[in-house]
Amino acid sequence: MMHVISLIASVALPLFNLPLIIRVIRRKSSGDISLTWAWGVWICFLLMAPDGLTTTDTVWKTFIIANLILFTAVVVTVTIYRRRG
């Protein structure tokens, strides 16, 4: 049961990036989000990815994949809307 709960959380946690992306798109601005923070977090996820992708732990692997996809979307969105401003 704990494994199932953890697996659900590993997918649910990265989904909290979606409201951030939506807010930036609706406001057409990412001026309140630090590019250093966004790129720094993304680089850390990227550096953790080899371990997450090669592990046999499904929770960790799922979390890494979901976070890489959704946080990449955050970084792309923040960077695009920063250039427009």
ABEGO torsion letter per residue (X at the ends): XAAAAAAAAAAAAAAAAAAAAAAAAAAGBAAABBAAAAAAAAAAAAAAAAAAAABABAAAAAAAAAAAAAAAAAAAAAAAAAAAX
